[in-house]
Amino acid sequence: MSEIPPISEAEYEVMKIVWKYEPISTPEVVEKVMGKIDWKPNTIHTMLARLVKKKVLQTRKDGRVFVYTSLVQQHEYVEQKSELFLKQFFNGALNSMVLNFIENDQLSEEDIDELKAILSEREKKKGGE
């Protein structure tokens, strides 16, 4: 996976809208973002321009409006951010992160049961290969 440019939290809010509805026009992005966050249209336009400049979004003119599509898939971005988070806080060790959550009582019994089920299912799949 190639390096994805850094995306601010504000830009990420705009990206979530684009990922969900792409291809999407500027007025549609503004309407949907303003439905979630109390931002002015100019702020949203600025975010879109930054994302295009970072080559995370591409734009094309369609009549009188610009239409945006992503150049980065959401799963790729989440994967990269997750890896960076693990490296920054847990030396890249997922087990250290999970242990931290368990030791600080941040996982409910339901969360632990769900993790067990996921691991069990994963073991079954590996056994079936």
C-alpha positions as a Markdown table, in Angstrom:
| # | Residue | x | y | z |
|---|---|---|---|---|
| 1 | Met | 0.0 | 0.0 | 0.0 |
| 2 | Ser | 1.4 | 3.4 | -0.9 |
| 3 | Glu | 1.7 | 6.2 | 1.6 |
| 4 | Ile | -1.5 | 8.1 | 2.0 |
| 5 | Pro | -1.1 | 11.8 | 2.7 |
| 6 | Pro | -2.1 | 12.9 | 6.2 |
| 7 | Ile | -5.7 | 13.9 | 6.5 |
| 8 | Ser | -6.9 | 16.1 | 9.4 |
| 9 | Glu | -9.9 | 15.2 | 11.5 |
| 10 | Ala | -11.9 | 17.9 | 9.7 |
| 11 | Glu | -10.9 | 16.6 | 6.3 |
| 12 | Tyr | -11.8 | 13.1 | 7.4 |
| 13 | Glu | -15.3 | 14.2 | 8.1 |
| 14 | Val | -15.6 | 15.4 | 4.5 |
| 15 | Met | -14.0 | 12.2 | 3.2 |
| 16 | Lys | -16.5 | 10.1 | 5.0 |
| 17 | Ile | -19.3 | 11.9 | 3.1 |
| 18 | Val | -17.4 | 11.4 | -0.3 |
| 19 | Trp | -16.7 | 7.8 | 0.4 |
| 20 | Lys | -20.4 | 7.1 | 1.2 |
| 21 | Tyr | -22.0 | 9.0 | -1.7 |
| 22 | Glu | -19.3 | 9.2 | -4.5 |
| 23 | Pro | -19.4 | 10.5 | -7.1 |
| 24 | Ile | -20.8 | 13.5 | -5.3 |
| 25 | Ser | -21.1 | 17.2 | -6.3 |
| 26 | Thr | -19.9 | 20.2 | -4.3 |
| 27 | Pro | -23.5 | 21.3 | -3.3 |
| 28 | Glu | -24.3 | 17.7 | -2.2 |
| 29 | Val | -21.1 | 17.5 | -0.1 |
| 30 | Val | -21.9 | 20.9 | 1.5 |
| 31 | Glu | -25.5 | 19.8 | 2.2 |
| 32 | Lys | -24.5 | 16.5 | 3.8 |
| 33 | Val | -21.7 | 17.9 | 5.8 |
| 34 | Met | -23.8 | 20.8 | 7.1 |
| 35 | Gly | -26.4 | 18.2 | 8.1 |
| 36 | Lys | -23.8 | 16.7 | 10.5 |
| 37 | Ile | -21.5 | 19.5 | 11.5 |
| 38 | Asp | -22.2 | 23.2 | 11.9 |
| 39 | Trp | -19.7 | 24.5 | 9.3 |
| 40 | Lys | -20.0 | 27.3 | 6.8 |
| 41 | Pro | -20.0 | 26.3 | 3.1 |
| 42 | Asn | -16.6 | 28.1 | 2.6 |
| 43 | Thr | -15.1 | 25.8 | 5.2 |
| 44 | Ile | -16.3 | 22.8 | 3.3 |
| 45 | His | -15.0 | 24.2 | 0.0 |
| 46 | Thr | -11.6 | 24.7 | 1.6 |
| 47 | Met | -11.6 | 21.1 | 2.9 |
| 48 | Leu | -12.4 | 19.8 | -0.6 |
| 49 | Ala | -9.7 | 22.0 | -2.2 |
| 50 | Arg | -7.1 | 20.7 | 0.3 |
| 51 | Leu | -8.1 | 17.1 | -0.3 |
| 52 | Val | -7.8 | 17.6 | -4.1 |
| 53 | Lys | -4.3 | 19.2 | -3.6 |
| 54 | Lys | -3.3 | 16.3 | -1.4 |
| 55 | Lys | -4.4 | 13.9 | -4.2 |
| 56 | Val | -6.9 | 12.2 | -2.0 |
| 57 | Leu | -9.8 | 13.4 | -4.1 |
| 58 | Gln | -10.1 | 14.0 | -7.8 |
| 59 | Thr | -12.6 | 16.4 | -9.3 |
| 60 | Arg | -14.2 | 16.9 | -12.7 |
| 61 | Lys | -16.5 | 19.6 | -13.9 |
| 62 | Asp | -20.0 | 18.4 | -14.8 |
| 63 | Gly | -22.0 | 21.3 | -16.2 |
| 64 | Arg | -21.8 | 24.1 | -13.6 |
| 65 | Val | -20.7 | 21.9 | -10.6 |
| 66 | Phe | -17.6 | 20.0 | -9.6 |
| 67 | Val | -18.0 | 16.3 | -8.9 |
| 68 | Tyr | -15.7 | 14.5 | -6.5 |
| 69 | Thr | -14.5 | 10.9 | -6.3 |
| 70 | Ser | -11.9 | 9.4 | -4.0 |
| 71 | Leu | -8.4 | 8.4 | -5.0 |
| 72 | Val | -7.9 | 6.6 | -1.7 |
| 73 | Gln | -10.2 | 3.8 | -0.5 |
| 74 | Gln | -11.6 | 4.1 | 3.0 |
| 75 | His | -10.3 | 0.7 | 4.0 |
| 76 | Glu | -6.8 | 1.7 | 2.9 |
| 77 | Tyr | -6.9 | 4.9 | 5.0 |
| 78 | Val | -8.2 | 3.1 | 8.1 |
| 79 | Glu | -5.6 | 0.4 | 7.7 |
| 80 | Gln | -2.8 | 2.9 | 7.5 |
| 81 | Lys | -4.1 | 5.0 | 10.4 |
| 82 | Ser | -4.5 | 1.8 | 12.5 |
| 83 | Glu | -0.9 | 0.7 | 11.8 |
| 84 | Leu | 0.4 | 4.2 | 12.7 |
| 85 | Phe | -1.6 | 4.2 | 15.9 |
| 86 | Leu | -0.2 | 0.8 | 16.9 |
| 87 | Lys | 3.3 | 1.9 | 16.2 |
| 88 | Gln | 3.0 | 5.2 | 18.0 |
| 89 | Phe | 1.4 | 3.9 | 21.2 |
| 90 | Phe | 2.1 | 0.2 | 21.4 |
| 91 | Asn | 5.3 | -0.4 | 19.5 |
| 92 | Gly | 3.3 | -2.0 | 16.7 |
| 93 | Ala | 2.0 | -4.8 | 19.0 |
| 94 | Leu | -1.7 | -5.4 | 18.8 |
| 95 | Asn | -1.6 | -7.7 | 21.8 |
| 96 | Ser | -0.2 | -4.8 | 23.9 |
| 97 | Met | -3.1 | -2.6 | 22.9 |
| 98 | Val | -5.7 | -5.3 | 23.7 |
| 99 | Leu | -4.0 | -6.0 | 27.0 |
| 100 | Asn | -4.0 | -2.3 | 27.8 |
| 101 | Phe | -7.8 | -2.2 | 27.2 |
| 102 | Ile | -8.4 | -5.3 | 29.3 |
| 103 | Glu | -6.2 | -4.2 | 32.2 |
| 104 | Asn | -7.9 | -0.8 | 32.3 |
| 105 | Asp | -11.4 | -2.3 | 32.3 |
| 106 | Gln | -12.2 | -0.7 | 29.0 |
| 107 | Leu | -13.6 | -3.9 | 27.4 |
| 108 | Ser | -17.0 | -5.1 | 28.5 |
| 109 | Glu | -17.9 | -8.8 | 28.8 |
| 110 | Glu | -19.7 | -8.5 | 25.5 |
| 111 | Asp | -16.6 | -7.0 | 23.9 |
| 112 | Ile | -14.5 | -9.9 | 25.2 |
| 113 | Asp | -17.0 | -12.5 | 24.1 |
| 114 | Glu | -17.1 | -10.9 | 20.6 |
| 115 | Leu | -13.3 | -11.0 | 20.5 |
| 116 | Lys | -13.3 | -14.7 | 21.5 |
| 117 | Ala | -15.9 | -15.4 | 18.8 |
| 118 | Ile | -13.8 | -13.6 | 16.2 |
| 119 | Leu | -10.7 | -15.5 | 17.2 |
| 120 | Ser | -12.6 | -18.8 | 17.3 |
| 121 | Glu | -14.0 | -18.2 | 13.8 |
| 122 | Arg | -10.5 | -17.3 | 12.5 |
| 123 | Glu | -9.1 | -20.6 | 13.9 |
| 124 | Lys | -11.9 | -22.5 | 12.2 |
| 125 | Lys | -11.0 | -20.9 | 8.9 |
| 126 | Lys | -7.3 | -21.6 | 9.2 |
| 127 | Gly | -8.1 | -25.2 | 10.1 |
| 128 | Gly | -10.3 | -25.5 | 7.0 |
| 129 | Glu | -7.5 | -24.4 | 4.6 |
